Amino acid sequence: MSSNAGDGIPTISLLYRLKKLLPADKEAHKLLEPSQYLNYKIGIIRGDITKLQVDAVVNAANKRLLGGGGVDGAIHRAAGPELLKECRTLGGCETGSAKITDAHELPCKKVIHAVGPVYDDWQKEESAELLAGCYTTSLKLAVENECKSIAFSCLSTGIYGYPSLAAASVAIKAVKGFLEGESGDQVDKVVFCTFEMKDVDAYNKLVP
């Protein structure tokens, strides 16, 4: 997969220029400082993550890594039975972490299986820490496997019950922190791939 993978996915900067995305409000800026540099590296798209031609896609997996419903099921169906066979060799995955496999019949190069937390309203900080771990570990795996572009599904916002606005805030902060860190220059593009309208609205509100 070439480093140009994902070129057709609009960056935040392009979405602003096309007036398809409005600058985040002042409340959002209290959480996330805007960065023109990152606006050229981060993309947002609403659609089917299994169709994206990026180096790696991040699956919203469960701890067993054996497929499931929603995005997880869609990725396994699109990748074909060899993905499940490979996942069976991984021994599962802890919540807040991720593991990587080949993509098999998907148009990407790798699939990163991230296990997000079931949201706990009584332990919001722990939920946030585990969710951030999914994004950070996924990005580390991408770098280790020479994946220059990576697309994230909306982790934990489905049946795991994580509120979309809170999850988007954690995701953006974690990605921002990684891209501004020592390995950030090894990633050319990070894509937030939304599908449900509640997730679309959350990213549109928070992305600076």
CORFENBEL-V277007 format. One record per pair of residues at least 6 apart in sequence whose ideal C-beta (glycine too) atoms are under 6 Angstrom apart, sorted by the first residue. I is the first residue (numbers start at 1). J is the second residue. Records with the same first field share a line. If there is no record, write none. Layout:
I = J / J
This chain:
1 = 55 / 109
3 = 148 / 188
5 = 53 / 54 / 55 / 149
6 = 54 / 149 / 189
9 = 43 / 45 / 191
10 = 43
11 = 40 / 43
12 = 39 / 42 / 207
13 = 39 / 40
15 = 21
24 = 206 / 208
28 = 206
29 = 208
31 = 169
32 = 172 / 208
34 = 208
38 = 179
41 = 189
42 = 190
43 = 189 / 191
44 = 192 / 203
45 = 193
46 = 194 / 200
49 = 57 / 151 / 153 / 193
50 = 74 / 75 / 78
52 = 151
53 = 107
54 = 108 / 149 / 151
55 = 109 / 147 / 148 / 149
56 = 108 / 110 / 112 / 142 / 147 / 150
57 = 108 / 111 / 151
58 = 112 / 114 / 138 / 152 / 153
59 = 72 / 75 / 111 / 113
60 = 71 / 72 / 153 / 155
61 = 72 / 113 / 115
62 = 68
63 = 92 / 115
64 = 92
65 = 87 / 90 / 92 / 93 / 113
67 = 73 / 76
70 = 158
71 = 153
76 = 83
78 = 106
79 = 104 / 105 / 106
80 = 104 / 105
82 = 104
83 = 104
86 = 101
90 = 99
93 = 99 / 115
95 = 115 / 117 / 130
96 = 130 / 133
97 = 137
98 = 112 / 114 / 134 / 137 / 138
99 = 113
100 = 110 / 112 / 141
101 = 111
103 = 109 / 110 / 111
110 = 145 / 147
112 = 138 / 141
114 = 134 / 138 / 155
116 = 131 / 134 / 155 / 156 / 160
117 = 127 / 130 / 131 / 156
118 = 160
119 = 127 / 161 / 162
120 = 127
128 = 170
131 = 156 / 170
132 = 170 / 174
134 = 155
135 = 171 / 174 / 175
136 = 174 / 178
139 = 178
142 = 150
143 = 183 / 186
148 = 188
149 = 188 / 189
150 = 190
151 = 191 / 193
152 = 192
153 = 193
154 = 194 / 199
156 = 162 / 167
157 = 164 / 167 / 199
164 = 198 / 199 / 202
165 = 202
168 = 202 / 203 / 206
169 = 206
172 = 206
175 = 190
178 = 184
192 = 203
194 = 200 / 203
